[in-house]
Amino acid sequence: MRCCKGLLIAALLVPAGFVHGETDVPSGAASLSNPYTGDANAAVAGEKLFASMNCDGCHGGGALGFTAPSLADGRWRFGGDDGAVFHSIFHGRPHGMPAYGAILPADAVWMLVTYVTTRPVPREVPTAAWQATP
């Protein structure tokens, strides 16, 4: 039920005039440019989408990690530049990350990218402690 509620909230948060399910997006992450770079309002809208789409159900509150990796620790499995993060959200990734490109318009995905890429890296990264140091 929360997923359906999230879709309704997401529809209300996405600015008017965007086509639902818009897929006119290049598949190569390197060719993508975030139209919301530096836009604090887009980051706030992305934070609301993050909660309403239940991203925090896997990535944890504040994107700090839970059953899915932290998006705030400065480490990215598939690349942390905006194009790579967009690709991960829009097209999904193997072993758990669903594709949201058929659910959210590209501009909403960019708002999510803006939110997660502007998260401050915590002072202590919990998963860093188990890594061997040279």
C-alpha positions, 0 to 999 in steps of 0.5 A: 500500500505504501508504494501506491501512496508513494506514487500518488505523492510523487505525482503531486511533487513532480512539477506540472507539464512533465510527461509521466513515464517520459523515456526520451533519455540517452542510455549512456551515462557519460552523455547526461547532464543534470539540469538541477546542479546547484539547485537547492529547491530541486534537492528538497523536492528530491528529498521528498520524492526519496521518502514518498517513493520509499527509497528510504525503505532500502537506502535508509533515512537520509540515504545513510544505508540500510538493506541497500548501500548508503548514498551519503558515504561518498562511495558509489558501486556504479559511479557517483557522477550525476549521469551514473546515478541517474542511470542507476535510478532510471534504468535500475541495477542488477541484484536489487535496484529497480528501474524507475524510468517507467514510473517517474519522468526524467526530471523527477529522477534528476531531482532524486540525483540532486538530492542524493549527490548533495548529501554530506558525507558523515563524519564516521562512515559505519562500513569503513571500520571493517575495511583493512588498512594498509 
